[in-house]
Amino acid sequence: MYSVYVLKNLKSDQIYIGYTSDLKRRILEHNSDRSTFTRGKGRWRIIYCEIFSSKTDALNREKQLKEHGSAFGHLKKRISNSLNEG
């Protein structure tokens, strides 16, 4: 199984979108400064996740959310309460 996930930084409210085949391991990496983009930025909380059986589908979805503002805009509307929680 493959996951596309959205993280929120607990200090700055910054958002990170990623893809992984092992979500638990990946979240631990983000929170222990073993991920380049999130390193040194404090704790991250998962606020959204989509699961795919196809790696290609997961990679395509991650790319869509990262590169097409309208796709992430639609998702932000769907998860607005999760984005606004402290």
N, C-alpha and C positions, 0 to 999 in steps of 0.2 A: 504494500500500500504506500501511496505517496501523498504528502500533505503540502498544501499551499497555506501559509499562515500569515497573520498580521499581528505584529507586536506593537505595544505602546510603551514608550519610556516613562518610567514613574516620576522622573524629575522634570523633564522638559516637554512631555507630551508628544515627542517625536514619534513618527510611525515608521515601521520597518516591515517590508513584505519579503517573504522568503519561501523556499521550497526545500523539502527534505524527504528522505525515506525513513527517517527515525526522529519523530517530533520531540520525544522526551530528551534524547541526546542533544538535539540541536538547541533546544531552549536552555539546557544546562551550559552549552558552549557560549551562547549569547550572554548569559548571566555570570560567566566566569572569565570574561574578556578573552575568549578564544575565537572570536569572530571579528574579522577586520573592521567592518563597518560599525559595529556596535561597541567595539572595545573602548573602555574608558568613559563610557557614557552612563554608567550606573545600571540599575536593575530594569529589566524588561518584563512585561506581563503579556501573555497571549490573550488577545481579545476576539480572535476569529480564526477559524480553520475550515478548509474544505479538503475532503479526502477523495482520492482518485485511485483506481486500480491500474490505470495506465500512466506510466512515467511521462509519455509524450503529452497527454492531456494536462497533467499537472504543470509541466514546464510551459505549455502554451498559456495556461491560466495565469501563472506567475508573470509571464511576459505581458499579457494583456493588462493586468492590474498595474504593472510598473510603467508601461509605455503609453497607455491610453487613459488619459485623465478622466474621460467620461465613464470608463468601466469602474475605476476606483471611486468616482463620484457617486455612481449608483450604489456601490457597496457601502459607502459611507452613510448614505441615507438609510440603508437597511440596518446598519449596526450603530446608529447614532447614539443610543443609550450606552452602549459598551464603550464607545469612544469618549464619552463625557464622564464616565465614572472615574473617581479618583484613585 
